[in-house]
Amino acid sequence: MKPVWMCALVATLAVAGCKKSDDPPEESDTDTDADADSDTDADADTDADADSDADTDPPIQPGEGSLTLLHFQPSSVTGDEQMYLLGLFVDDRQGIPNVAECYPRYLNYCYDQFPATPDTYVDTPNQFDPLSAQFQNVGNTVDLGAYSALMQFDPTVGRFYFEPQVPPLVGGQALGVDIGNGTWGSYQGTADVTTPEPIDQIAPAPLGAAVPVVDGGTVDFEWTPATGGTSIVTLLVFAGVEPGSVVVQRTYLLEDDGAYSLDVDSLGLNNANVALSFALTRASYEDVDVNGNPLHVGVRSESWVNGIHPPITGRDPVVPLDVCGDGAPLLSAGAYYGSLVGLADDHDPSAAGCTGADEPGPEGVVRVGVPDGTRITVDAELFGLDGSIYLLADCADVDSCVAGSDYGFAGSERIVYTNDSGADEILYLLVDSRDANAAGYFLLDIAYDVPPAPTEEAYDTCVLARNNHVLPPGTHTLDLRDAVDHLDPGPFGCSQQASPGGDVMAAVDVGAGDVLRVTTTAPVTMYLLTDCADETTCVAGAPAYGALEFQNTTGADQVGYLVIDDPGDPGVQGPFEVTVSTVGVEPLVPALDCAAVVNDPVYGTGLYLFEGDLTGYPSLLDLAVPGPSCTTFESSGEEGVINVRLEPGETLEAEYEQIGGDGVLYLLETCTDTQSTLACADGIPPQNEVIGYTNQGAVVQDLYLVLDNWGGGGFGPPGGPFSLRLSIQ
């Protein structure tokens, strides 16, 4: 995971922050004479003799500036060692001293205040508003010692200075600011700031895997203390719930003594599934007077590491064995968490085994009992790593695997196994990893049931699928254990995953304009074909753990062939459920305001397709009032509101198009409070706005989805017709 403020490292030019104007940001004219040339005196020479020694310099334009040399140590977050010189000169820094570090390239985030004493922190949510700024031209380049940055200009983000530099950073250098004869006049300093010693982080290892961050624990940082100088050390903490919302953005001031323990509970993550980033930094900052204008000058060295905060509250701890044995914990149905710290790599099913992949990382061993005639479903997640799980009948023999999974690319895995052996079984459940240095937390969810008998509504051949009935909407039980392999779109086909195992298929009917949605309870691939004998006719697909969705935009009813395929080789899929649903477009009349929405329907679990029109609606909500706006922009156009309800663990995904206009979409916890935003979107240029939010808590959430408009003019009407796709699953 790369933090959002570092995404611009991979871009040539970051277009971020400034809202949608066809005109460049306002700047001052540097030509103050009355003629047409570009000099700045009243004529070519204002003194009485023939030379130019009495020419007057242009007046200094009042402003404020920020100039920073930013150094990144090698890390798994930022990549190789890097350096950048960044500058921003404006009429008003808006109270943000280090504004060049966060606008417009978002190499870091800004602070509007600094911790007063060591071992204290401040939350740093401030954002620079380019619409309120006048960008100033202080010359074609700005220099800091031997480092130089060229002036950049883009109509959407204004005028700034940026240039990559050649590392390494050397501590103890006295650097002077050198500014040409622009709107600030000429300035040449010699020792305006002294470079700090580059930060040398020892732990957590910057090039290692994501760090487990657990409620009730600490994250322990170690570094080499500086041998001299007056630099400062800080710890930056950024935490966000995926996808979308930021929950922590914080700066700690530390003693430069080489060690600091961060109390996880102080972050207030509240058992949420949170991705974190930490930056240990050492910096020198000075304030320089440039012809009466304040310039904040800094040199900062940073070392980054990612973290993962697993939601373990309400789960039972389990300590897996490192090797096989009857002493491995025997687990029943329930929710568990454990760790692979200190465990070795003793098992590897290999790519030819039941996980379909090599597993060179450490693994832990537990046991599960599966009564005869019972189905066990195991869901596992190994945080920050690519995990796998498998069931062995004989713990010492990986070839005795009865079910395995390494299909989830983000560490999420599921296996489904039905015991039809005629006797109760005790099996060995292994939590394994493809990462040789895995040392993270894992979660296990174990459930049992008695599977219903498989239905006869899906068929083993294309001929049978063509000549039998259409698979109706509803939930169907399928079994791939005896299925034959007919089709395989391959890893680059529409299911994005090879499926060499057995498959079954059935015809499905999709009405004009409708959306077909298919989900399963097992890690199988799915794809929709127009010709059931030809996988190249695929129109939609989904890999294991995915949901298949297809919208019929032809204007007429369509019949396709839904294929359920086994991606395992030789993995098998016992009885599992497939749920088929079709959804048509419905008219939507959102509530006019928060008072009216209490009488409107509440949209819960399901998929919805809406069309409507906001013409004539009031403008009562604005993300910028009182501010700050979660999109950084206003939303002063017409808006409507709908009720949504999320059960614990459910995820809302919404896509909003304001046809011919500039839509804004956001989700509120309190309808009348724009500061209670849980997710928001307002893209540049105007586009379909997409948000996502997951209820990580233990109680139902009743929330408010607001369909709004930027309202700034120049991009269509402040309201108008719209379409909305809403999924709560």
C-alpha positions in Angstrom: 0.0 0.0 0.0 1.3 3.4 -0.9 0.0 6.3 1.2 -2.2 8.7 -0.8 0.1 11.7 -0.2 2.9 9.7 -1.9 1.0 8.7 -5.1 2.6 11.5 -7.0 6.0 9.9 -6.8 5.0 7.8 -9.8 3.5 10.7 -11.8 5.2 13.2 -14.0 2.8 15.9 -12.9 0.3 15.5 -10.0 -3.0 17.1 -10.7 -4.3 17.2 -7.2 -6.3 19.6 -5.1 -7.2 22.5 -7.4 -10.8 22.5 -8.6 -12.0 22.7 -12.1 -11.2 26.1 -13.7 -10.5 26.8 -17.4 -8.5 29.8 -16.3 -5.1 29.6 -14.6 -4.8 30.6 -11.0 -4.4 34.3 -10.5 -0.8 35.6 -10.3 0.7 39.0 -10.3 2.1 40.7 -13.5 5.8 41.2 -13.3 5.8 43.9 -16.0 5.0 47.2 -14.4 6.0 49.7 -17.0 3.7 51.4 -19.5 5.3 50.0 -22.6 4.9 46.6 -24.3 8.3 45.1 -23.4 8.8 42.8 -20.6 11.2 44.8 -18.5 10.1 46.3 -15.2 11.2 49.9 -15.4 9.3 52.8 -16.8 11.6 52.9 -19.9 14.8 51.2 -20.8 16.8 53.6 -18.6 15.5 56.1 -16.0 18.7 57.8 -15.0 20.2 61.0 -16.6 23.3 59.4 -18.1 23.8 56.8 -20.7 24.4 53.9 -18.3 21.9 51.8 -16.4 23.3 51.9 -12.9 20.4 54.0 -11.5 17.6 51.8 -12.8 15.1 50.9 -10.1 14.3 47.3 -9.2 10.6 46.3 -9.3 8.7 46.6 -6.0 8.7 43.5 -3.8 5.3 41.7 -3.9 4.2 40.6 -0.4 3.9 36.9 0.0 4.8 33.8 2.0 6.9 30.8 0.8 7.9 27.2 1.6 11.0 25.5 0.3 12.0 21.9 1.3 14.6 19.4 0.4 12.8 16.1 1.0 14.8 12.8 1.3 13.4 9.3 1.3 15.4 6.4 2.6 14.9 3.0 0.8 11.8 1.3 2.0 9.1 -1.2 0.9 6.7 1.8 0.8 8.7 4.4 -1.2 11.1 2.2 -3.1 14.7 3.2 -3.7 16.4 6.2 -2.1 15.0 9.4 -3.5 15.3 13.2 -3.0 13.2 16.2 -4.2 13.4 20.0 -3.9 10.0 21.5 -3.7 8.9 25.1 -3.5 5.7 27.1 -3.3 5.4 30.9 -3.2 1.9 32.4 -2.6 0.3 35.4 -1.1 -0.8 33.4 1.9 0.4 30.0 3.2 -2.9 29.7 5.0 -1.1 28.9 8.3 0.8 25.9 6.8 4.6 26.5 7.2 5.7 23.4 5.1 3.0 23.8 2.4 5.5 22.9 -0.4 5.7 19.3 1.0 2.0 18.6 0.4 0.9 20.8 -2.5 0.5 20.1 -5.3 2.5 16.8 -5.4 1.4 15.3 -2.1 4.8 13.9 -1.3 3.7 14.4 2.3 1.0 15.9 4.4 1.1 19.4 6.0 0.9 20.6 9.5 -0.6 23.9 10.7 0.9 23.5 14.2 3.8 21.5 15.7 3.9 19.4 18.9 4.9 21.7 21.8 7.1 19.2 23.7 8.7 15.8 23.0 6.5 12.7 23.2 3.4 14.7 22.4 1.4 14.9 19.2 -0.9 17.0 17.1 -3.5 15.9 14.6 -2.7 17.5 11.2 -5.8 17.6 9.1 -5.2 20.9 7.4 -5.4 21.2 3.6 -4.2 23.9 1.3 -7.0 25.6 -0.6 -5.6 26.7 -4.0 -8.8 28.6 -4.9 -7.9 31.1 -2.1 -4.3 31.5 -3.2 -2.4 33.8 -5.6 0.6 31.9 -7.0 3.8 34.0 -7.3 6.7 33.8 -9.7 10.0 34.3 -7.9 12.1 33.4 -10.9 12.7 30.5 -13.3 14.5 28.5 -10.6 15.0 28.4 -6.9 18.2 27.0 -5.3 19.0 25.6 -1.9 22.8 25.2 -1.9 23.7 22.9 -4.8 20.1 21.8 -5.2 17.9 23.5 -7.8 14.2 23.3 -8.8 12.6 24.6 -12.0 9.4 26.5 -12.0 6.4 24.4 -13.1 3.0 25.6 -14.2 -0.2 23.8 -14.8 -3.6 25.5 -15.2 -5.2 23.1 -12.7 -2.7 23.4 -9.8 -1.0 26.7 -10.3 2.7 27.7 -10.2 5.2 25.7 -8.1 8.8 24.5 -8.1 9.8 20.9 -8.2 12.8 18.9 -9.3 14.1 15.4 -8.4 17.6 15.5 -6.9 20.5 13.0 -6.8 20.9 11.3 -3.4 22.5 10.7 -1.0 21.7 13.3 1.6 24.8 14.4 3.5 24.3 15.7 7.0 26.0 18.9 8.4 25.9 20.9 5.1 25.1 24.6 5.4 22.7 25.5 2.5 21.8 28.9 1.3 18.7 30.0 -0.5 19.2 31.6 -3.9 16.2 33.3 -5.6 16.3 35.2 -8.8 14.8 38.6 -9.6 11.1 37.8 -9.7 8.3 39.2 -7.6 10.3 38.7 -4.4 13.4 40.4 -5.7 16.8 38.9 -5.6 18.2 37.0 -2.6 21.4 35.0 -2.1 21.9 33.3 1.2 24.9 31.2 2.4 23.8 29.3 5.5 20.1 29.5 5.8 19.6 25.9 6.9 21.9 23.0 7.9 21.1 19.5 6.7 20.3 16.9 9.4 21.9 13.5 9.6 19.8 11.2 7.4 17.4 9.1 9.5 18.7 5.5 10.0 15.7 3.4 11.0 16.5 0.0 12.6 13.0 -1.2 13.5 10.5 -1.9 12.2 12.6 -2.9 9.2 11.9 -0.4 6.4 12.3 -3.0 3.7 10.3 -5.6 5.6 6.7 -6.7 5.5 3.8 -4.7 6.9 3.9 -4.4 10.7 1.1 -6.0 12.8 -0.6 -3.2 14.8 -2.8 -4.7 17.6 -5.1 -3.0 20.1 -3.6 -3.2 23.5 0.0 -3.4 22.1 2.7 -1.0 20.9 4.7 -0.4 17.7 8.3 -0.1 18.7 10.5 2.1 16.7 14.4 2.1 16.8 16.8 4.3 15.0 20.4 5.6 15.2 20.5 8.8 17.2 22.1 11.9 15.7 25.7 12.6 16.8 25.2 16.4 16.8 23.3 19.3 15.4 19.9 20.7 16.3 17.6 18.6 14.1 14.2 17.3 15.3 12.8 13.8 15.0 9.1 13.2 14.3 6.9 10.2 13.7 4.1 10.7 11.1 1.1 8.3 11.4 -1.5 7.9 8.8 -4.4 5.4 9.1 -7.2 4.8 6.7 -10.1 2.4 6.5 -10.2 0.7 3.1 -11.6 1.9 0.9 -11.5 5.7 1.4 -11.8 7.3 4.7 -9.0 8.7 6.8 -9.2 8.1 10.5 -5.8 9.2 11.8 -3.3 11.8 10.5 -0.9 12.7 13.2 2.5 14.1 13.9 4.5 13.1 17.1 7.6 15.0 18.3 10.2 12.6 19.6 13.4 12.8 21.6 16.4 11.8 19.3 17.4 9.0 21.7 16.9 6.1 19.3 13.7 4.5 20.6 10.0 5.2 20.9 7.0 2.9 21.7 3.7 4.0 20.1 0.7 3.1 22.1 -1.8 1.6 19.6 -4.8 2.3 21.8 -4.0 6.0 21.6 -4.8 5.9 17.9 -8.5 5.1 18.6 -8.7 2.5 15.8 -11.5 0.7 17.6 -11.1 -2.8 16.2 -11.4 -1.5 12.6 -9.7 -3.2 9.7 -7.2 -0.4 9.1 -4.2 0.0 6.8 -1.5 2.3 8.3 1.7 4.0 7.2 4.5 5.3 9.5 7.3 7.8 8.7 10.2 8.2 11.0 11.8 11.6 10.1 14.7 13.8 11.1 14.5 17.4 9.9 16.0 20.9 10.2 13.7 23.9 9.7 14.5 27.6 9.6 12.5 30.7 8.9 14.3 33.1 6.4 13.5 36.7 5.7 13.6 37.2 1.9 13.3 41.0 1.3 10.6 41.2 4.0 8.8 38.0 2.9 8.8 35.0 5.3 10.2 31.8 3.7 10.0 28.5 5.7 13.1 26.4 4.7 13.4 22.7 5.6 15.5 19.6 4.9 13.8 16.4 6.0 14.9 12.8 5.8 12.2 10.1 6.1 12.0 6.3 6.4 8.6 4.7 5.8 7.0 1.4 6.8 3.4 0.1 6.4 1.3 -1.4 9.1 -1.8 -3.6 9.3 -4.4 -3.3 12.2 -6.4 -6.6 12.3 -9.8 -6.5 14.0 -9.3 -9.1 16.8 -11.9 -7.8 19.3 -14.4 -10.6 20.1 -12.1 -13.3 18.7 -10.5 -16.1 20.8 -6.7 -16.3 20.7 -5.2 -19.5 19.3 -1.5 -20.6 19.4 -0.8 -22.9 16.4 1.9 -25.5 16.6 5.0 -25.1 14.5 5.1 -28.8 13.6 2.6 -31.7 13.3 1.3 -33.4 16.4 -1.8 -34.2 18.4 -1.0 -31.3 20.7 -2.2 -28.9 18.0 -5.3 -26.9 19.2 -8.6 -28.6 18.3 -10.9 -25.8 17.2 -14.7 -25.8 17.1 -17.0 -23.4 15.3 -16.0 -19.8 16.1 -13.8 -16.8 15.4 -10.1 -16.9 16.2 -6.9 -14.9 15.8 -3.3 -16.0 16.0 0.2 -15.2 14.8 2.9 -16.8 12.7 5.7 -15.0 14.6 8.5 -17.4 15.4 7.2 -20.3 13.2 9.2 -22.1 10.5 8.4 -23.4 7.0 7.8 -27.2 7.5 5.1 -27.8 4.8 4.7 -26.8 1.2 2.0 -28.3 -1.0 3.8 -26.9 -4.1 2.3 -25.5 -7.2 1.1 -29.1 -8.1 -0.7 -29.4 -4.8 -4.1 -28.5 -3.5 -3.4 -24.8 -3.1 -2.0 -24.5 -6.7 1.0 -22.5 -5.5 4.3 -22.8 -3.7 4.1 -21.9 0.0 7.7 -21.1 1.1 6.7 -19.1 4.2 6.1 -20.2 7.8 2.9 -22.0 8.7 0.9 -22.9 11.8 -1.0 -26.1 12.5 -4.4 -26.5 14.2 -6.9 -29.3 14.1 -10.6 -29.4 13.3 -13.2 -32.1 13.7 -15.6 -32.8 10.8 -18.5 -35.2 11.6 -19.7 -37.5 8.9 -22.2 -35.8 6.6 -21.1 -32.3 7.8 -19.7 -29.4 5.7 -17.0 -27.2 7.2 -16.3 -23.7 5.8 -13.1 -22.0 6.9 -12.3 -18.3 6.1 -8.8 -17.1 6.8 -7.0 -13.8 6.4 -3.3 -13.3 6.8 -2.7 -9.6 7.2 -0.3 -7.8 4.9 0.7 -11.0 3.2 -0.4 -13.5 0.7 -1.7 -16.4 2.8 -3.1 -19.9 2.1 -5.0 -22.6 4.0 -5.4 -26.3 3.5 -6.8 -29.4 5.2 -4.6 -32.5 5.6 -5.8 -35.9 6.5 -2.2 -36.8 7.5 -0.3 -33.8 8.8 3.0 -35.3 7.7 1.9 -35.7 4.1 0.9 -32.7 2.0 -0.4 -35.1 -0.6 -3.2 -36.0 1.8 -4.8 -32.6 1.2 -8.6 -32.8 1.0 -9.2 -29.0 0.4 -6.9 -26.0 -0.1 -7.0 -22.4 -1.2 -4.5 -19.8 -2.4 -6.8 -17.8 -4.6 -7.2 -14.7 -2.6 -4.7 -12.1 -3.7 -5.0 -9.9 -0.6 -4.6 -12.7 2.0 -8.2 -13.7 2.1 -8.9 -17.4 1.6 -11.8 -19.8 1.9 -12.1 -23.6 1.8 -15.3 -25.6 1.8 -15.1 -29.4 2.6 -17.9 -31.9 3.0 -17.1 -35.2 4.9 -19.0 -37.9 3.1 -16.5 -40.7 4.1 -19.0 -42.5 6.4 -17.0 -41.7 9.5 -16.1 -38.7 11.6 -12.8 -37.1 10.8 -10.1 -35.1 12.6 -8.2 -33.0 10.0 -5.2 -30.7 10.2 -5.8 -27.1 9.2 -2.6 -25.3 8.2 -2.3 -21.5 7.8 0.5 -21.0 5.4 2.2 -18.2 3.5 3.8 -17.5 0.2 6.1 -14.9 1.9 9.3 -16.4 3.3 9.5 -13.7 6.0 5.8 -13.8 7.0 5.4 -12.9 10.7 1.9 -11.4 10.8 -1.4 -12.0 12.4 -4.1 -14.2 10.9 -7.8 -14.5 11.5 -9.9 -17.7 11.2 -13.6 -18.1 11.0 -14.9 -21.7 11.2 -18.5 -22.7 10.6 -20.3 -26.1 10.2 -23.6 -27.0 8.5 -25.2 -29.9 6.7 -25.3 -29.1 3.0 -28.5 -29.5 1.0 -28.6 -32.0 -1.8 -27.2 -30.6 -5.1 -29.8 -29.3 -7.5 -30.1 -30.5 -11.1 -30.2 -27.0 -12.5 -26.7 -26.8 -13.9 -25.3 -29.2 -16.5 -22.0 -30.8 -17.3 -22.1 -30.1 -21.0 -23.0 -27.3 -23.4 -25.6 -29.5 -25.2 -27.5 -30.1 -22.0 -27.3 -26.4 -21.0 -28.7 -25.4 -24.4 -31.6 -27.9 -24.3 -32.7 -27.4 -20.7 -34.5 -24.7 -18.7 -33.0 -21.3 -17.8 -31.5 -21.1 -14.3 -34.0 -18.9 -12.4 -33.1 -16.3 -9.8 -32.5 -17.7 -6.3 -30.0 -19.8 -4.4 -28.9 -23.1 -5.9 -26.6 -25.8 -4.5 -23.9 -27.1 -6.9 -21.2 -29.7 -6.6 -18.0 -29.7 -8.8 -16.4 -32.8 -7.3 -17.5 -35.1 -10.2 -17.5 -32.4 -12.8 -15.4 -32.7 -16.0 -13.1 -29.9 -17.2 -14.6 -28.5 -20.5 -13.6 -24.8 -20.4 -10.8 -22.6 -19.1 -10.5 -18.9 -20.0 -7.0 -18.9 -18.7 -5.3 -16.3 -16.4 -5.8 -13.6 -19.0 -9.5 -14.4 -19.8 -12.5 -12.7 -18.5 -12.4 -14.4 -15.1 -8.8 -13.2 -14.7 -7.9 -16.6 -13.3 -7.0 -20.0 -14.8 -9.6 -22.7 -14.1 -8.3 -26.1 -14.9 -10.8 -28.0 -12.7 -14.3 -29.3 -13.5 -17.1 -27.0 -14.6 -20.9 -26.9 -14.9 -23.1 -24.4 -16.8 -26.6 -23.2 -17.2 -28.6 -20.8 -19.4 -29.6 -17.5 -17.8 -32.0 -14.8 -19.0 -31.1 -11.1 -18.7 -33.8 -8.6 -19.5 -33.1 -5.4 -21.4 -31.4 -2.9 -19.2 -31.2 -5.4 -16.3 -28.1 -6.3 -14.3 -27.3 -10.0 -13.6 -25.4 -10.6 -10.4 -24.1 -14.0 -9.3 -22.3 -14.8 -6.0 -21.0 -18.1 -4.5 -20.0 -19.4 -1.1 -17.0 -21.2 -2.5 -13.8 -20.0 -4.2 -14.8 -20.8 -7.7 -14.5 -18.7 -10.9 -17.5 -17.6 -12.9 -18.0 -16.4 -16.4 -20.9 -15.6 -18.8 -20.7 -16.7 -22.4 -22.9 -16.1 -25.4 -21.8 -19.5 -26.8 -21.4 -22.1 -24.1 -18.8 -24.0 -26.2 -16.5 -21.1 -26.7 -14.9 -19.3 -23.7 -13.8 -16.5 -26.1 -17.4 -15.3 -26.2 -17.2 -14.2 -22.6 -19.0 -10.9 -21.8 -18.4 -10.9 -18.0 -16.4 -12.9 -15.4 -15.2 -13.0 -11.9 -12.2 -14.7 -10.2 -12.5 -16.7 -7.0 -14.2 -14.7 -4.2 -15.5 -12.2 -6.8 -19.1 -11.4 -7.7 -20.1 -11.6 -11.4 -22.1 -8.7 -12.7 -23.3 -8.0 -16.2 -25.6 -5.3 -17.5 -27.6 -5.9 -20.7 -27.4 -2.7 -22.7 -28.6 -4.1 -26.0 -32.2 -2.9 -25.7 -33.5 -6.5 -26.0 -33.6 -9.6 -23.7 -30.5 -11.8 -23.9 -29.8 -15.4 -23.0 -26.3 -16.2 -21.9 -24.6 -19.3 -20.4 -23.3 -19.0 -16.8 -20.3 -21.2 -16.2 -19.2 -22.2 -12.7 -15.6 -23.4 -12.8 -13.0 -24.9 -10.4 -9.7 -23.0 -10.3 -8.0 -25.7 -8.2 -5.8 -28.4 -9.7 -6.4 -31.0 -8.2 -8.5 -29.0 -5.8 -12.2 -30.0 -5.5 -15.3 -28.0 -4.5 -17.9 -29.9 -2.5 -21.5 -28.7 -2.3 -21.8 -24.9 -2.2 -24.4 -22.3 -2.9 -24.7 -20.0 -6.0 -27.1 -17.1 -5.7 -28.5 -15.6 -9.0 -30.3 -12.3 -9.1 -31.4 -9.8 -11.7 -32.0 -6.1 -11.1 -33.7 -3.6 -13.3 -33.5 0.2 -13.4 -35.9 2.0 -11.1 -36.9 5.6 -10.8 -35.6 7.3 -7.7 -36.9 10.5 -6.1 -34.5 11.4 -3.3 -35.6 13.4 -0.3 -35.4 17.2 -0.6 -33.7 17.5 2.8 -32.8 15.8 6.1 -36.2 16.5 7.6 -38.0 14.7 4.7 -35.6 11.7 4.4 -36.9 10.2 7.7 -40.1 9.3 5.9 -38.4 7.7 2.9 -37.5 4.1 2.2 -34.3 2.6 3.7 -32.1 0.7 1.2 -30.3 -2.3 2.7 -28.6 -5.4 1.5 -28.9 -5.7 -2.3 -28.0 -4.2 -5.7 -30.0 -1.2 -7.0 -30.0 0.7 -10.2 -31.6 4.1 -10.1 -32.4 7.1 -12.4 -33.7 10.4 -11.3 -33.5 14.2 -11.6 -32.4 16.8 -9.1 -33.6 19.8 -11.1 -35.3 22.3 -8.8 -33.9 20.7 -5.6 -32.6 23.0 -2.8 -29.0 23.5 -1.9 -28.8 23.0 1.8 -25.7 20.8 2.3 -22.2 22.0 1.4 -19.1 20.0 2.3 -17.2 23.3 2.6 -19.6 24.6 5.2 -18.3 24.7 7.9 -15.4 22.8 6.4 -12.9 21.5 5.9 -14.4 19.6 3.0 -13.4 15.9 2.7 -13.0 16.5 -1.1 -11.2 19.8 -0.4 -13.9 21.5 -2.6 -17.4 22.9 -2.2 -20.6 21.1 -3.0 -22.9 24.1 -3.3 -25.2 22.7 -6.0 -28.6 21.1 -5.7 -28.7 17.8 -3.7 -31.0 15.0 -2.7 -30.7 12.5 0.2 -31.5 8.7 0.5 -31.4 6.4 3.5 -29.0 3.4 3.5 -28.5 0.7 6.1 -25.4 -1.5 6.6 -25.4 -4.6 8.7 -22.1 -5.4 10.6 -19.4 -6.4 8.0 -21.4 -5.1 5.0 -19.8 -2.9 2.4 -21.5 -0.1 0.5 -20.3 0.7 -3.0 -22.0 3.5 -5.0 -21.4 5.0 -8.4 -23.1 8.3 -9.2 -23.3 10.1 -12.6 -24.8 13.5 -12.8 -25.6 13.6 -16.5 -24.1 16.7 -18.1 -23.1 18.1 -14.8 -20.4 17.9 -12.1 -21.6 15.6 -9.4 -20.4 15.1 -5.8 -21.2 12.0 -3.8 -20.8 11.5 -0.1 -22.0 9.3 2.8 -22.9 11.0 6.1 -23.3 9.5 9.6 -25.4 12.5 10.7 -27.6 13.9 7.9 -27.3 17.6 8.9 -23.5 17.4 9.6 -21.1 17.5 6.7 -18.3 16.9 9.1 -19.6 13.4 9.7 -18.6 12.2 6.2 -17.6 8.6 6.1 -16.7 8.5 2.3 -16.8 11.1 -0.5 -15.8 11.6 -4.1 -15.5 14.6 -6.4 -13.2 13.8 -9.3 -11.2 16.0 -11.6 -12.3 16.5 -14.4 -16.1 15.8 -13.9 -16.6 12.1 -14.0 -18.6 9.2 -12.4 -18.1 9.5 -8.7 -17.4 6.3 -6.8 -17.3 5.7 -3.1 -17.0 2.7 -0.8 -17.5 2.2 2.9 -17.5 -0.9 5.2 -19.3 -1.2 8.5 -16.5 -2.4 10.7 -18.5 -2.2 13.9 -20.7 -4.7 15.7 -24.0 -2.8 15.3 -26.2 -1.8 12.3 -25.5 1.6 10.8 -28.2 3.8 9.4 -26.5 6.4 7.1 -27.3 9.0 4.6 -26.1 9.0 0.9 -26.1 12.5 -0.5 -26.3 13.1 -4.3 -24.8 16.6 -4.7 -23.2 18.9 -7.2 -20.1 21.0 -7.2 -22.0 24.2 -8.0 -19.0 26.2 -9.1 -20.2 26.9 -12.6 -18.7 26.1 -16.0 -19.4 22.3 -15.8 -23.1 22.0 -16.5 -26.1 22.9 -14.4 -26.0 22.7 -10.5 -28.5 19.8 -10.6 -30.2 17.8 -13.3 -30.7 14.1 -14.3 -28.6 11.4 -12.7 -28.0 7.7 -12.5 -27.0 5.8 -9.4 -25.7 2.3 -8.9 -25.9 1.2 -5.3 -24.6 -2.1 -3.9 -24.8 -3.1 -0.3 -23.4 -6.6 0.2 
